[in-house]
Amino acid sequence: MTPARTRALTTPARAASVLAGATLLALGPALAASAAEPIDLAEQVVDQAGVLGGQAAEVQEAVDRLATEAGTDLYVVYVDDFGGLTREEWGNETAGLSGLGSADALLAVAVDERSFFFGAQDGTAVQSAVAAANDAVRTRLGQDDWAGAAVTAAEGIRAEQTGTSTGADPGRPGGVPVADDGAGGFMTLLLLGGAVIAGVLLFRSLRRKGTGARSGPGGAPGQGPPPAPAPQGLEALPTEELDRRAASALVRVDDAVRTSEQELGFAQAQFGIEATREFGVVLERAKKQVIEAFHLRQVLDDEIPDDEATVRRVSLQVLALCKEVAESLDAQTDRFDELRDLQQRAPELLDADEARAAEIEARIPTARRTLEQLAATYPREALASVTANPDQAQALVDQVRLTVAQGREVLAAGDRGAAVNLARASENAVGQAVTLLDAVDRAGSDLAAATQRLERAIASIGSDVDDARRLAPRSTEVAPRVDTARAAIEQAHTARTGGDPLAALRTITEAEAELDRALAPHREEADRRRRAEQHLGETLGRVDSLIRATADFITTRRGAVGPDARTRLAEAARLLQLARDQARTDPETALATVQRAERLAQEAQDIAHADIDDYEVRHRPQTQHHGGPNIGGMILGGILIDSILRGGGGGGGGFGGGFGGGGGGFGGGGGGFGGGFGGGGFGGGGGGFGGGGGSF
């Protein structure tokens, strides 16, 4: 366990809460090298153009205030020009080289070209704040107020994220106008550009060394003594930052694999298993690598403290695995897109999505009635994982209709690439809505099954209590476990008549496991084996159900669920499979293994719920802050982030989809195999880091 880790740095509640200001920036066909290389930023304020002078401290103060009050790191860089690259290319390259993530923003100003890039990772609250501040920054730059532009950027982002107001007009530093875009404003911004970055930008730092010259605040290139030799790339990062990036990369690769799995399912339904077999093999290998990466991550998350060397070693291993998965999925992009032929089938897909949305909407009233009936029998806690499902499904249906309408508009305008992007978004929204309503349908039978299991659990633990009296009446190790068991039995009896059977079953199962361990030295080996075999089958089934339910919960809310819940869930799944393997020869060990899997799965569920609560408190109000359409369902589900990432002008979709944009969950929605490796890369709307900028 690394004490320095803070979940707030990597939870995608910050990375996926707002897309209303998302902008698809038009990028060239390749990110070609040029005379003026983009910069691997080592500091937050870099002035290669020498324009800040004595005002560098003012900029640094504003940047520091933003980090302290809003938790966002703004990087500011002034250069003479962008070296022949477009502002988007230069900004994306710099962000990729610097490994900027979901809590970062970049303001890059080409002084002589009078052009600037102002962006943040697509689909994040930071990106929305950047979009709101863009015009005010442009105004300051147009007045050659270089320091004022940076201060305005920092203050504007801070005001948006903290819900405060600078009180200034757009002509002064800190003045950030907020526009009421209306329902059409979101899609106008969304469709502004055409192509999408499909490169694995975040992980270029694994393969390249930053070559741009650096200077401190107020300094021009070449000033001061030459720097001492230092580690390059990821090796040069502080341990806490390296740990944060590993966690963030895992979220994105998890999203991409989940999305790929969903996309493969669509293809299998259309073309059959045989035609998609190769893609299935690639995906299975990627899933195993992701599980391995999560297992490594769990080493840092367990109760054993880790030294700095271990944290660094494990973080680098995780990043290497994520890079390998990204490349394996991206390698299949073109072939998968060719198979699905979405550009030609876009009208058909849009029609099908609209029809499915109507079918889903017809199910929502039934789901609401089901929950009302269950609420009359079970407490709120027992229904927590499905209570919001009908509302979220309705939000997805509403957004499907809006997205289909926009898709038809761009199709009529001849932009099939944008239509594919929108069709994929609506297709995945439909899939998530079905998952949400299916979970409501299962809730009643799951709770009834838990009540039946309680009866068997009460009888089983009662037998253990009898054994304790007989085998260890004076054991100080056994006695407190007996007391815990009796309390669990009492809770279980209460749950049978209106309590929470799932919670009671969990409590009684844990109590029995503890009592069994305490009694083990007092029992014969044959008796221990018999009891383990007796409990193993039901425990395996129960844990499998818990893992599947938690996976569904995370997948449909991946835009808000961070790495901690995912790590525990992946480790629980690994341990479940290990327990199945052990069951053949060593049922006692298998039972202990699956019991640990159950604890981790429950922790994953609890943490995921906490992430959702944080999302609701901190970011749900912002989804409608600018008067735009209700896109909360797609944001929460991580759909828009991924579909934007891979859609664009028809490139970058499909299997792999490019690393940049995801948001959380073993499947990020959106189109294409790979789901757009979320969150990496900066690329306006399409590849990660994007949002604003322009000429001034």
Stockholm file with secondary structure:
# STOCKHOLM 1.0

chainA/1-696         MTPARTRALTTPARAASVLAGATLLALGPALAASAAEPIDLAEQVVDQAGVLGGQAAEVQEAVDRLATEAGTDLYVVYVDDFGGLTREEWGNETAGLSGLGSADALLAVAVDERSFFFGAQDGTAVQSAVAAANDAVRTRLGQDDWAGAAVTAAEGIRAEQTGTSTGADPGRPGGVPVADDGAGGFMTLLLLGGAVIAGVLLFRSLRRKGTGARSGPGGAPGQGPPPAPAPQGLEALPTEELDRRAASALVRVDDAVRTSEQELGFAQAQFGIEATREFGVVLERAKKQVIEAFHLRQVLDDEIPDDEATVRRVSLQVLALCKEVAESLDAQTDRFDELRDLQQRAPELLDADEARAAEIEARIPTARRTLEQLAATYPREALASVTANPDQAQALVDQVRLTVAQGREVLAAGDRGAAVNLARASENAVGQAVTLLDAVDRAGSDLAAATQRLERAIASIGSDVDDARRLAPRSTEVAPRVDTARAAIEQAHTARTGGDPLAALRTITEAEAELDRALAPHREEADRRRRAEQHLGETLGRVDSLIRATADFITTRRGAVGPDARTRLAEAARLLQLARDQARTDPETALATVQRAERLAQEAQDIAHADIDDYEVRHRPQTQHHGGPNIGGMILGGILIDSILRGGGGGGGGFGGGFGGGGGGFGGGGGGFGGGFGGGGFGGGGGGFGGGGGSF
#=GR chainA/1-696 SS CCTTCCGGGTCHHHHSSCCTTCCCCCCCSSCCCCSSCCCCCSSSEEETTCCCGGGHHHHHHHHHHHHHHHCCEEEEEEESCCTTSCHHHHHHHHHHHHTCCTTEEEEEEETTTTEEEEEEETTSHHHHHHHHHHHHHHHHHHTTCHHHHHHHHHHHHHHHHHTCCCCCCTTSTTCCCCCCCHHHHHHHHHTSCCCCCCSCCTTHHHHCCCCSCCCCTTCCTTCSSCCCCCCCGGGGSCHHHHHHHHHHHHHHHHHHHHHHHHHHHHHHHHHCTGGGHHHHHHHHHHHHHHHHHHHHHHHHHSSSCCCHHHHHHHHHHHHHHHHHHHHHHHTTHHHHHHHHTHHHHHHHHHHHHHHHHHHHHHHHHHHHHHHHHHHTTSCGGGGTTTTTHHHHHHHHHHHHHHHHHHHHHHHHTTCHHHHHHHHHHHHHHHHHHHHHHHHHHHHHHHHHHHHHHHHHHHHHHHHHHHHHHHHCTTCTTTHHHHHHHHHHHHHHHHHTTTSCHHHHHHHHHHHHHHHHHHHGGGSCHHHHHHHHHHHHHHHHHHHHHHHHHHHHHHHTTTTTCCHHHHHHHHHHHHHHHHHHHHHTTCHHHHHHHHHHHHHHHHHHHHHHHHHHHHHHHHTGGGGGTTSCCCCHHHHHTTHHHHHHHHCTTSCSCTTTCCBSCCCSSSCCCSSSTTCCBTTCSCCTTTTSEEECCEEC
#=GC SS_cons         CCTTCCGGGTCHHHHSSCCTTCCCCCCCSSCCCCSSCCCCCSSSEEETTCCCGGGHHHHHHHHHHHHHHHCCEEEEEEESCCTTSCHHHHHHHHHHHHTCCTTEEEEEEETTTTEEEEEEETTSHHHHHHHHHHHHHHHHHHTTCHHHHHHHHHHHHHHHHHTCCCCCCTTSTTCCCCCCCHHHHHHHHHTSCCCCCCSCCTTHHHHCCCCSCCCCTTCCTTCSSCCCCCCCGGGGSCHHHHHHHHHHHHHHHHHHHHHHHHHHHHHHHHHCTGGGHHHHHHHHHHHHHHHHHHHHHHHHHSSSCCCHHHHHHHHHHHHHHHHHHHHHHHTTHHHHHHHHTHHHHHHHHHHHHHHHHHHHHHHHHHHHHHHHHHHTTSCGGGGTTTTTHHHHHHHHHHHHHHHHHHHHHHHHTTCHHHHHHHHHHHHHHHHHHHHHHHHHHHHHHHHHHHHHHHHHHHHHHHHHHHHHHHHCTTCTTTHHHHHHHHHHHHHHHHHTTTSCHHHHHHHHHHHHHHHHHHHGGGSCHHHHHHHHHHHHHHHHHHHHHHHHHHHHHHHTTTTTCCHHHHHHHHHHHHHHHHHHHHHTTCHHHHHHHHHHHHHHHHHHHHHHHHHHHHHHHHTGGGGGTTSCCCCHHHHHTTHHHHHHHHCTTSCSCTTTCCBSCCCSSSCCCSSSTTCCBTTCSCCTTTTSEEECCEEC
//
